[in-house]
């Protein structure tokens, strides 16, 4: 009897110890080993979703004025130049007359923006006709409260006195100098001499070597357009988009735009031409690939000129791994640029050699092709896919 009780007692102790150790191991695994399961990654959102996130941060900053907290939230985007990105988003929102432009511009100023356009937008956009005073929808995004500073009018330059005559600069008077002659003027007939007058000697001719024929330097001409456009260009593209071929001479290397594809959100599935392409139906980016003559990937910079005159070159540290193959030629390229658009219009080319250019790549235009992205522009979800290939004409 005693032996039986002793055995059951040890079984109970072992069971309790096992349960305790299981709880300890489970809690340690949950708290220490896998603490990030379920956490969100703002940097992994699409470009349009990241823009919405910036607007939310700007609206929150408009109320609490907590810049440190706003910076902490923006740092989750993992963007190397937050100030520039917020500036560009403010300009894009202002171009669409979005009431959030004022708060985004105000956040850009707080981040150190010295752009006069952004500073003016932060001061006056909320009181403009499309700003906070014009928003009557209860669901409209909030604008900055307690703006105490009045809108200062732009300083005007005082006109210069047009009647004031400029002081005439004295001009130098050139005096005619008389060249003294050492020969005395003849006053009488010269004396006759027996020496014969010298005759004019015939000029000695020097043989001039015949110039060798130098071939003329070929004048650069626009390269022939052999780009594969999908859909057909320009009928199926925005009216503002232009293609400018590089001017090159025969035998000269240049960057040829080999492939250009335009994908537009549309209510009709017949216009959904990019099924399976990166970005999905909600993407708003430009994808750029650069290859050599054999189709091998080239690591190089890419020019991105904005239609407001600013330049944002894409450097090689911004290249991303291609997760969804999209080039139709099977080029062995593993990296490409993914350039987010903000509605301002982008001109893309490649530096260091003459390059084809494609201009005004944007989210929306005044005259879309029939059946494509209908107005208003706020419904625009547009993607562009470009392949530049180094080519010898």
C-alpha positions as CSV (number, residue, x, y, z in Angstrom):
1,X,0.0,0.0,0.0
2,X,2.8,2.4,0.9
3,X,4.6,1.6,-2.4
4,X,1.5,2.3,-4.4
5,X,0.9,5.7,-2.8
6,X,4.6,6.7,-3.4
7,X,4.3,5.8,-7.1
8,X,1.2,8.0,-7.7
9,X,2.8,10.9,-5.8
10,X,5.8,10.9,-8.2
11,X,3.6,10.7,-11.2
12,X,1.7,13.8,-10.0
13,X,5.0,15.7,-9.4
14,X,6.3,14.8,-12.9
15,X,3.1,15.9,-14.5
16,X,3.1,19.3,-12.8
17,X,6.8,19.8,-13.6
18,X,6.1,19.0,-17.3
19,X,3.2,21.4,-17.5
20,X,5.3,24.2,-15.9
21,X,8.2,23.6,-18.3
22,X,5.7,23.7,-21.3
23,X,4.3,27.1,-20.2
24,X,7.8,28.5,-19.7
25,X,9.0,27.3,-23.2
26,X,5.8,28.5,-24.9
27,X,6.0,32.0,-23.3
28,X,9.7,32.3,-24.2
29,X,9.0,31.3,-27.8
30,X,6.2,33.9,-28.1
31,X,8.0,36.8,-26.4
32,X,11.6,36.2,-27.5
33,X,11.9,34.0,-30.5
34,X,8.9,35.1,-32.6
35,X,8.0,38.6,-31.4
36,X,7.4,40.1,-34.9
37,X,4.7,37.7,-36.1
38,X,1.7,39.7,-37.2
39,X,3.5,43.0,-37.3
40,X,3.0,45.2,-40.4
41,X,5.7,46.6,-42.6
42,X,4.9,50.1,-44.0
43,X,7.9,50.0,-46.3
44,X,6.4,46.9,-48.0
45,X,3.2,48.7,-49.0
46,X,2.5,49.8,-52.6
47,X,3.5,53.4,-53.6
48,X,-0.2,54.6,-53.6
49,X,-0.7,53.1,-50.1
50,X,2.5,54.7,-48.8
51,X,1.2,58.1,-50.1
52,X,-2.0,57.6,-48.2
53,X,0.1,56.8,-45.1
54,X,2.0,60.1,-45.5
55,X,-1.3,62.0,-45.8
56,X,-2.5,60.4,-42.5
57,X,0.8,61.4,-40.8
58,X,0.5,64.9,-42.1
59,X,-3.2,65.2,-40.9
60,X,-2.2,63.9,-37.5
61,X,0.7,66.4,-37.3
62,X,-1.7,69.2,-38.2
63,X,-3.6,68.6,-34.9
64,X,-0.9,67.5,-32.4
65,X,2.1,69.4,-33.8
66,X,4.3,66.6,-32.5
67,X,7.1,66.6,-35.1
68,X,9.2,63.9,-33.3
69,X,6.2,61.5,-33.4
70,X,5.6,62.4,-37.1
71,X,9.3,61.7,-38.0
72,X,9.1,58.4,-36.1
73,X,6.1,57.4,-38.2
74,X,7.6,58.5,-41.5
75,X,10.8,56.6,-40.7
76,X,8.8,53.4,-41.1
77,X,8.8,54.1,-44.9
78,X,12.6,53.5,-44.9
79,X,13.0,56.3,-47.5
80,X,16.5,57.9,-47.6
81,X,15.1,61.4,-48.5
82,X,11.8,61.8,-46.7
83,X,11.7,65.6,-47.1
84,X,11.9,65.4,-50.9
85,X,9.3,62.7,-51.0
86,X,6.8,64.7,-48.9
87,X,7.6,67.8,-51.0
88,X,6.7,66.0,-54.2
89,X,3.6,64.5,-52.8
90,X,2.4,68.0,-51.7
91,X,2.9,69.3,-55.2
92,X,1.1,66.3,-56.7
93,X,-1.9,66.8,-54.3
94,X,-1.9,70.5,-55.1
95,X,-2.0,69.8,-58.8
96,X,-5.2,67.7,-58.2
97,X,-6.6,70.4,-55.8
98,X,-6.7,67.9,-53.0
99,X,-7.4,69.6,-49.6
100,X,-4.7,67.4,-48.0
101,X,-2.0,69.3,-49.9
102,X,-1.9,72.1,-47.2
103,X,-1.1,69.6,-44.4
104,X,1.4,67.7,-46.4
105,X,3.2,70.9,-47.4
106,X,3.2,72.0,-43.8
107,X,4.8,68.7,-42.8
108,X,7.4,69.2,-45.5
109,X,8.3,72.7,-44.1
110,X,8.6,71.1,-40.6
111,X,11.0,68.6,-42.1
112,X,13.2,71.4,-43.3
113,X,11.9,72.2,-46.8
114,X,13.2,75.5,-48.2
115,X,11.2,75.4,-51.4
116,X,9.3,78.7,-51.8
117,X,6.5,76.8,-53.6
118,X,6.0,74.4,-50.6
119,X,6.2,77.2,-48.1
120,X,3.6,79.2,-50.0
121,X,1.4,76.2,-50.3
122,X,1.6,75.5,-46.6
123,X,0.5,79.1,-45.9
124,X,-2.3,79.6,-48.4
125,X,-3.6,76.3,-49.7
126,X,-5.9,75.8,-46.7
127,X,-7.7,79.1,-47.4
128,X,-7.8,78.7,-51.2
129,X,-10.9,77.9,-53.1
130,X,-10.2,74.2,-53.1
131,X,-8.8,74.1,-49.6
132,X,-10.3,73.7,-46.1
133,X,-13.0,76.4,-46.6
134,X,-14.4,74.7,-49.7
135,X,-14.6,71.2,-48.1
136,X,-18.1,70.6,-46.8
137,X,-18.1,66.8,-46.9
138,X,-18.2,65.3,-43.4
139,X,-15.8,62.6,-44.5
140,X,-13.3,65.1,-45.9
141,X,-9.8,64.9,-44.5
142,X,-9.0,67.4,-41.8
143,X,-6.8,70.5,-42.4
144,X,-4.5,72.2,-40.1
145,X,-6.2,74.0,-37.2
146,X,-5.4,77.3,-35.6
147,X,-3.5,78.9,-38.5
148,X,-2.9,82.2,-36.9
149,X,-0.5,83.7,-39.4
150,X,-2.2,85.7,-42.1
151,X,-1.4,85.2,-45.7
152,X,1.3,87.7,-46.7
153,X,1.2,89.1,-50.1
154,X,4.1,88.4,-52.3
155,X,6.6,91.2,-52.2
156,X,6.6,93.3,-55.4
157,X,9.6,94.9,-56.8
158,X,9.7,98.7,-56.9
159,X,9.7,99.8,-60.5
160,X,12.8,101.6,-61.6
161,X,12.6,105.1,-62.7
162,X,12.3,104.9,-66.5
163,X,12.8,108.6,-66.9
164,X,16.3,108.6,-65.4
165,X,18.6,108.8,-68.3
166,X,21.8,106.7,-67.9
167,X,25.0,108.5,-67.8
168,X,26.6,108.3,-71.2
169,X,29.9,106.6,-71.2
170,X,32.5,108.8,-72.9
171,X,33.8,107.3,-76.0
172,X,37.4,107.5,-77.0
173,X,38.2,109.7,-79.9
174,X,40.7,108.1,-82.2
175,X,43.1,110.6,-83.5
176,X,44.5,110.2,-87.0
177,X,48.1,109.8,-86.7
178,X,50.2,111.0,-89.5
179,X,53.0,108.7,-90.4
180,X,56.2,110.7,-90.9
181,X,58.0,110.0,-94.1
182,X,61.7,110.1,-94.3
183,X,61.8,110.4,-98.1
184,X,62.1,114.0,-99.2
185,X,59.5,115.1,-101.7
186,X,60.8,115.4,-105.2
187,X,61.1,118.9,-106.4
188,X,62.7,118.3,-109.8
189,X,63.0,115.6,-112.5
190,X,65.3,112.7,-111.5
191,X,68.7,112.7,-113.0
192,X,69.1,110.3,-115.9
193,X,71.5,107.3,-115.4
194,X,73.0,104.8,-117.8
195,X,71.9,101.9,-115.7
196,X,68.9,100.0,-117.2
197,X,65.7,100.0,-115.2
198,X,65.1,96.7,-113.4
199,X,62.4,94.5,-114.9
200,X,59.7,92.9,-112.7
201,X,60.8,89.3,-112.0
202,X,58.3,86.7,-112.6
203,X,56.9,85.3,-109.3
204,X,58.2,82.0,-108.2
205,X,55.5,79.4,-108.1
206,X,55.6,76.9,-105.2
207,X,54.0,73.5,-105.7
208,X,51.0,73.1,-103.4
209,X,50.5,69.5,-102.4
210,X,47.1,68.1,-103.3
211,X,44.9,67.7,-100.3
212,X,43.9,64.3,-99.4
213,X,40.2,63.5,-99.5
214,X,38.8,63.6,-95.9
215,X,35.5,61.9,-95.5
216,X,32.9,64.2,-94.1
217,X,31.8,63.7,-90.5
218,X,28.4,62.1,-90.5
219,X,25.7,64.4,-89.2
220,X,23.7,62.9,-86.3
221,X,20.2,62.1,-87.3
222,X,17.2,60.8,-85.3
223,X,17.5,57.0,-84.9
224,X,14.9,55.0,-86.6
225,X,11.9,54.2,-84.4
226,X,11.8,50.4,-83.9
227,X,10.3,50.5,-80.4
228,X,7.7,47.9,-79.6
229,X,4.8,49.9,-78.1
230,X,1.9,48.2,-76.3
231,X,-0.7,49.4,-77.0
232,X,0.0,51.1,-80.3
233,X,1.6,54.5,-80.0
234,X,0.3,57.2,-79.9
235,X,-3.3,56.1,-80.4
236,X,-3.5,54.0,-77.2
237,X,-1.5,56.3,-74.9
238,X,-2.2,59.5,-73.1
239,X,-2.3,62.5,-75.4
240,X,0.6,64.2,-73.5
241,X,3.1,61.4,-73.9
242,X,5.8,62.0,-76.5
243,X,8.6,59.8,-77.8
244,X,11.9,61.5,-78.8
245,X,14.4,59.3,-80.7
246,X,18.1,59.9,-80.0
247,X,20.1,61.8,-82.6
248,X,23.1,59.6,-83.5
249,X,25.4,59.0,-86.5
250,X,26.0,55.7,-88.2
251,X,28.3,53.5,-86.1
252,X,27.5,55.4,-82.9
253,X,26.3,53.8,-79.7
254,X,23.1,55.0,-78.0
255,X,20.4,53.9,-75.6
256,X,17.4,52.6,-77.6
257,X,14.0,52.4,-76.1
258,X,13.3,48.8,-77.2
259,X,10.0,48.2,-75.3
260,X,7.4,50.4,-73.8
261,X,4.1,49.1,-72.3
262,X,1.3,51.2,-70.8
263,X,-1.1,49.6,-68.3
264,X,-4.3,51.5,-67.3
265,X,-7.0,50.8,-64.9
266,X,-10.3,50.6,-66.8
267,X,-13.9,49.6,-66.1
268,X,-13.8,47.3,-69.2
269,X,-11.6,44.1,-68.9
270,X,-10.8,44.5,-72.6
271,X,-8.3,47.3,-71.6
272,X,-6.7,45.3,-68.8
273,X,-3.5,44.5,-70.8
274,X,-1.1,43.7,-67.9
275,X,-2.5,40.7,-66.2
276,X,0.3,39.0,-64.2
277,X,2.6,42.1,-64.4
278,X,4.2,43.6,-61.3
279,X,2.1,46.2,-59.4
280,X,-1.3,44.7,-59.9
281,X,-4.4,46.7,-60.9
282,X,-3.7,49.3,-58.2
283,X,0.0,50.0,-59.1
284,X,1.2,53.6,-59.9
285,X,4.9,53.0,-60.8
286,X,7.3,53.1,-63.7
287,X,9.4,49.9,-64.2
288,X,12.7,50.4,-66.0
289,X,15.2,47.8,-67.2
290,X,18.6,48.5,-68.9
291,X,20.4,45.8,-70.9
292,X,23.4,45.5,-73.3
293,X,23.5,44.4,-76.9
294,X,23.1,40.7,-75.9
295,X,20.3,41.3,-73.4
296,X,22.5,41.1,-70.3
297,X,21.5,43.4,-67.4
298,X,23.5,46.6,-67.1
299,X,23.9,48.4,-63.8
300,X,23.6,52.1,-64.7
301,X,21.9,55.3,-63.6
302,X,18.6,56.5,-65.2
303,X,17.5,60.1,-65.7
304,X,14.1,61.1,-64.3
305,X,13.2,64.7,-65.3
306,X,10.0,66.1,-63.8
307,X,7.9,68.5,-65.9
308,X,8.3,71.2,-63.2
309,X,12.0,71.5,-64.1
310,X,13.3,69.4,-61.2
311,X,15.5,66.3,-61.7
312,X,15.5,63.1,-59.6
313,X,18.1,60.7,-61.2
314,X,17.7,57.1,-60.3
315,X,21.0,55.7,-58.9
316,X,22.1,52.1,-58.7
317,X,21.4,51.8,-55.0
318,X,17.7,52.1,-55.8
319,X,17.6,49.0,-58.0
320,X,15.3,46.3,-56.8
321,X,15.2,42.6,-57.4
322,X,12.7,41.5,-60.1
323,X,10.2,39.3,-58.3
324,X,7.7,39.0,-61.2
325,X,9.4,38.5,-64.6
326,X,7.8,41.0,-67.1
327,X,10.2,41.4,-70.1
328,X,8.9,39.6,-73.2
329,X,12.3,38.9,-74.6
330,X,13.7,36.6,-71.9
331,X,16.6,39.0,-71.1
332,X,18.8,37.7,-68.3
333,X,18.2,40.7,-66.1
334,X,17.6,40.3,-62.4
335,X,17.1,43.9,-61.3
336,X,15.1,46.9,-62.3
337,X,14.0,50.3,-61.1
338,X,10.6,50.8,-59.7
339,X,9.8,54.5,-59.8
340,X,6.7,55.7,-58.0
341,X,4.7,58.4,-59.7
342,X,3.0,61.4,-58.0
343,X,1.0,62.8,-60.9
344,X,3.5,65.5,-62.0
345,X,4.8,63.9,-65.2
346,X,8.1,62.0,-65.7
347,X,10.6,62.1,-68.6
348,X,12.8,58.9,-68.7
349,X,16.1,58.5,-70.4
350,X,19.6,56.9,-69.8
351,X,22.7,59.1,-69.3
352,X,26.3,58.8,-70.6
353,X,25.2,58.0,-74.2
354,X,22.7,59.6,-76.5
355,X,19.3,58.2,-75.5
356,X,15.8,57.9,-76.7
357,X,13.4,59.7,-74.4
358,X,9.8,59.2,-73.5
359,X,8.1,62.1,-71.8
360,X,5.1,63.1,-69.6
361,X,4.5,59.7,-68.1
362,X,1.9,60.5,-65.5
363,X,-1.2,59.1,-63.8
364,X,-3.8,60.9,-65.8
365,X,-4.4,63.3,-68.7
366,X,-7.2,65.6,-70.0
367,X,-7.9,63.4,-73.1
368,X,-7.6,59.7,-72.4
369,X,-8.0,57.2,-75.2
370,X,-11.6,55.9,-75.6
371,X,-12.4,53.3,-73.0
372,X,-9.4,54.0,-70.8
373,X,-9.0,55.6,-67.4
374,X,-12.2,57.8,-67.1
375,X,-12.2,61.1,-65.2
376,X,-11.8,62.1,-62.4
377,X,-8.1,61.5,-62.2
378,X,-8.4,60.4,-58.6
379,X,-9.3,56.9,-60.0
380,X,-6.1,56.6,-62.0
381,X,-4.0,53.5,-61.4
382,X,-1.4,53.5,-64.2
383,X,1.9,51.6,-64.8
384,X,4.6,51.9,-67.4
385,X,7.2,49.2,-68.3
386,X,10.3,50.4,-70.2
387,X,13.3,48.5,-71.5
388,X,16.4,50.5,-72.8
389,X,19.0,48.5,-74.7
390,X,22.5,49.7,-75.6
391,X,22.6,49.6,-79.4
392,X,25.0,50.7,-82.2
393,X,23.3,52.4,-85.1
